[in-house]
Amino acid sequence: MTERPQFYRFHQGAEVLPFAAAEYAARLAGLRAIMASKGVEAAVFTSMHNVAYYSGFLYCSFGRQYGLVVTATECVTISAGIDAGQPWRRSYGDNITYTDWQRGNYWRAIRSVTGLGKVIGYEADHMTVAVRMALRDDLQPARLVDIAALTMTQRMHKSPAELDLIRAGAAVADVGGYAIRDSIKPGVREIDVAMAGRDAMELEIARRFPDAEYRDTWVWFQSGINTDGAHNPVTSRALMRGDILSLNTFPMISGYYTALERTLFVGEVDAASLAIWEANVAAHEYGMSLLVPGAKCSDVTAQINDFLEARDLLQYRTFGYGHSFGVLSHYYGREAGLELREDIDTVLEPGMVISMEPMLTIPDGAPGAGGYREHDILFITDDGNEDITGYPYGPAFNVVG
């Protein structure tokens, strides 16, 4: 019987990465400085966001395990045989393919890079109990060091190349927003409007990034009572005149998430709704003015809370006022250290990217019922901020159909 390998290298085709090799070399240099400061000999990453951030490879697990191993000299993605050469073509550094002939080949492939008995860095916020137990059994580490928070801090500070990609993503989100606006009229279903926005964005991404992989771009378009939550899925509800709408476009480019979110109304807006909408727009503009170097996330949150409380609206706030951008999405990744919440004391610095997105939800049956949300993406600069979202907010542009 032919002896089948536990793992091997299957390298075919040329590497095609979202960023230049120098970008990944700089990220790895930052990571290796983190590792050296903590005495870590090998970092074993299992999350989509860190694997993609340090290597460029955005995996699709489909029930299989994937990873990235970084040592002082190596950067190796670990992928399943089902993907053949695609992980190699999308990885900076080396790639090892493990087979499923034997249980545990994933860890054997990792061990071929790390060796046994080393100080291993890992992500405590991503690794399940079962996976951590397997790591201990198969790598027999001298010590485990959680480096998740430190890598998150590194990701929060964007390079010029990242800022360029995020700026392009915001422009793509605007394209989706205009396509959605053009599709709104009474009788059209939420799903039909959402598809128009998604299709427009995917075409624009392909135009701007002809060598990219296209995946994960989506739209949440909500109407009427469906606007009460920020993440309510699309339905087949038909739009009616006077409906409140929530436009949410989310282009994904090589793992990088951007967003546009706007309140609209179909045809007309009643006085009670207009008053709530204008108050939320005022909170949005006030919040954006606060996003400057040296501002503390919790302080910004407190100031917007005071703004809404003075207008007797704070009780309708539904979540924090903004978050970071980068390698993240609705099903992987989050830079939780950069969110506008009461319990986050991070100080804003040039090179950070953050949204301002106040939302008020008025209960069904009350005057002005519905969810109101505006969302812009801002770059923190040396002397203030730059709003990179172009699609207009407010009643003057967004009573449509």
N, C-alpha and C positions, 0 to 999 in steps of 0.2 A: 504494500500500500504506500502511495506517495506520501512523504512527510510534508505536512502543510505548515507554513510559517506562522508564528505568533504575531509578528509585525514585520513590516518591510517599508521601503521607500518607493513610491510610485510617482515619479516626477516627469510630467510631460507638458509641453507647451511653455510659453513665456509667462513670467510673473506680470500681473496687471494689478496695481495697487491704487487705493484712493489717493494716496499722498506719495511724494517723492521719498526715496530711501533715506535721505537725510532727516526727514521728519520722524521716521521710526527710530533711527539711530539716536536722535535727541530724546525721544520718549524713553527708550531703553536706558539711556545714560541716567535719566532722572530716576527710573525704577531701581537701577543698580546702586545709586546713592542711597535710596531708601533701604535696600537690602543690606548694604554695608553698615548702615547706622544701627540696624537691628540684629546684626550677626547672622543674617539669612544666607545660606549657601545656594539654595534653589527655590524659586517661586513656582508654585503650581496653581495656575488659574483655571477656574472652571466656569466662570460667568461669561455670557455672551459679550458684555460690555468691555471687560478687561481683555479678553482674548482679542476682540476686534481692535481695541485701542492700541495695544502693543504690537500686534502683528498685521492688522488689516483684514483678517479672516473673520467673517461673520457666519458662524455655523448654523445649521438647521439640525437640531438634535433628533427629532422624530423618535424619541425613546432611547437614543444611544448617547454615550458619553463622549464629550469633546474637551479639549484642554489646550493649555499653552504652558510650556516649561521654559523658564528663563534662569540661566546661571550667569556667572561672571563672564562667560565667553560664548554661550549658546542661546538661541531663541528658536524654539521648536514647537510647532503646532502638532497636536495629536488628533487624528481624525479617523473615522470609521471607513472600512473598505467600500461601503456602498457609494461613497462620494468619489472614488477613484482619484484622478489627478486635479480635480477642481480646488481642493484646499491648498495644494502646493502652488497653483497659479495665483492664488489670492492671499498668500502668506509672505510676510517679510521674514527671511531666515529660512530655516529648515522645516521639513514636514515629515512626520512618521505616520504611516497608515497601520492601524491594528486590525486584525481579523477576528471573526466571531467563531472560529473553530473551537476555541477553548474559552470558558468563562475566566475573566481576569486578564485577558490580553491587553486591555486598555492600560491597566496598571503596570503590566510588564513593559509596555512601550515607554511609559513615563519613567520607570525605574532604569531603563537603558540610558536615560539622560541624567537622572539625578544620582544614581547609585543608592546604596543603603546607608542608613545611619546618619544622614545629613540634617542640618537645621533647615526646616522647610517653612517657607512662607505660604499662607493660604488665605482664602476669603471666608471668614466665619459667617458673614451675612448671606452667603450664597450656598455653602456646602451643607448638604443634609447630614443627619446623624449617620445614616448608612454609608454615605460616601466618605465621611470623615473616618469611620471605623475601617473602611477598606484602605484608606490612605495609611493609617497606622499599621495595619497588618502587612501591607505590600511594600511600603517604603521604610518601615521601622525607623522613623525619624528620631534623631537625638532630642529634638525639641520642635514644637510647632509654634509659629508666630503668626498672629493675625495681622495682615497688612492691608486689609480692605479699606479702612478709613484713610490710611496714608495714600493709597492709590487713588481714592476718590478725590482727595485734596489736590493731587497732581492733575487729575482730569478737569478740575474746576477752573484751572488757569489755561486759557486757550492760546495756542500758537497762532501766528499770522495766517498760516495755511488753513487752520481750523476756522478762523474767523471768515476767511474767504468762502469756504464751503457753506458755513451757516448763513452768510449773507445771500448766497445763491439759493439756499433752501427757503429763506424767507420770501425771496422773489417768486419762487415756484408756488409757495402757499398763496401768494397774492393772485397768481394766475388761476388757481383753483377757486379762489373767492369770487373773482369776476365771472367765471363760468357758472358758478352757482347762482349768483345774482341774476344773470341773464336767463336762467332756467325757471325762476320763481314766478308762478301765477296760480290762481285758484284752480283746484282740481288736479294739479300735478302731485304725485306721491313723493314722500320723503326719499324713497329709494331711487327714484328717477333723477332727482336733483343731486343726490349724493354721487351717483354714477357719473354725471356730467362733470362734477368737480374733480373726481378721481381720475377720469380719463384725461382731462386737460392737464393735470399735474404730471401724470406718467409720460405723456408726450413731451412735455417741457423738460422733464428730467432727462429723457433720452436725447433731446436736442442739445442740452447743455453738457451732458456727461455720456458721450457715445461709447465709452469703454467700461461703463459701470455695469453692475448687476442690478436688475430692477425687481424690487420686492418690497412689500409691507406698506406702501403708500395707501392711505385710507382717508375717509371722510365720515364725520358724524354730523348729520344734518337733522335737526330736531324741530318739531313744530308743536304749538299748543302746549298741552300738559306735558308732553315729552321733553320740554325744555327745562324741567325742574331740576335735573341732575346734569352735571358737566359731562359725564361719560355714558349717557343713555344711548344705546344702540339705535341704528336706523330702523324704521318700520315702514309699512306700506300706507300709513295714514295720508289721506289727501289733504292738501292745503286748502284753507278757507280764508276769505277776505277778513281782515282784522286779526289774523293769527299772529302771535309772537313767534319768531323763528330764532334758532341758534345755528350759525354757520361755523363749522370747525373743520379746517383743512390741515392735513398732516402728511406732508411729503417726507419720505425716508430716502436718504442718499447715503449709501455705503455705511449704514448703521446710524447715521446722524439724523436726529429728529428736529424738525421745525414745525411751527404751528401758526395759524391765523384763526382767531375766534371773534365773531361779531354777532351782535343783536340786530335783528331786522324785523319788520312787520310787513304783512301782505296787504298792499293797497292803502291802508289807513291805520292810524294809531289813535286810540282814545286818550282822553286827557289824563286819567289816572296812570295809565301805562307810560305815557310820555313823561310824566313827572318822575317816576321811578327810573326810567331810562336815562333821563338827563342827569339825575343825581348820581347814577352809577358811572356815567361818562365823566362827571366832575371828579369822582373818586379816582377814576382811572388816570386822568390828567394830573391830579395832585400826586398820586402815587408815583407816576413817572418822574415828576420833578424831584422826588426824594432819592432816586437811585443814582447816587454819586459816590466817588471814592471816599472811604472813611465812614460811610453810613453802615450801621449795624442792622442786620435783618430784623431782629426783634424790635428795634426802635422804629424802623419803617412801618412795621406791622402795627405797633401801638399808635403811631400818628394817623394811619388810615382808619384804625378803629375809632379814634376820637372824632375824625371827620364824619364818619357814618353815624356815630352815636349822637352827635350834635344835630343830625337830621332825622333822628328816631328811626334809623334803618339798620343799625348794627345787628339786631336780632335776626335779620334776614340773610346775613352773611353765611356762606356755606362751607368755605375752606380757606386756606392760606392765599396770599395775594400774588404769588409768583414762584418760579423755580428756575433752576439752571438748565442749560442746553448743552448738547454734545452727543456722545455715544449713549443713547438711551431711547427707549420706546415704551409703548403701553404694555409690553409683555417682557421686557428685560431692562435692567439698568435704571438707576436713579442717582443723581448726585444730591443726596438728602441733606448734605451739609450746607447747601446754598438754596434755601427756600425761605420765603417771606412768611414766617410763622412766629408765634410768641416764644417758642422754645429753641430757636436757632439764633445764636449770637455771632455768626460769621460776619466779618467786616468786609464790605465790598472793596475790590481792588481792580485797577485797570487790567483788562484782559479777561475779566469774568463776563459771562453772558447770562442774562436773567430776564424773565418775563414780568410784566405787570398785568394782572388779570383778575380784577375784582369781580365777584359774582354775588348777586342778590337773588334769592328765590322767594317770591310772594306766593303764599298758599292758594291752591285752587279755590275759587269761589270768592276770594277777596278782590277788591278793586286793584287792577294792574297785575293780576295773577300771571305767573310764569317766571322763567329764569332769565336774568339779564347778565350778560358777560361780554367784556371786551378784553382783548389780548394783544399786546405788542411785545416784540423781542427787542431788548436793548443791550448794546455793548457798553460796558463801563470803560470810560476813557480817562485820560490823565486829568481832565478838568470837568468832567460831567458824564454825559452818556450820549449815545447815538441810537436813535430809534430806527431800526432797519425794516420795520413793517410799513408797507406803502398803502395798503387798502384802507380807505377812509372809515372812520367810526362815527356813529351818531345818527340822529334822525334825518339830517339834511340829505344824506346819500342812501340811507338804508330803509326807507319806506318804498317798497318796490312791488311790481306785478300788478 
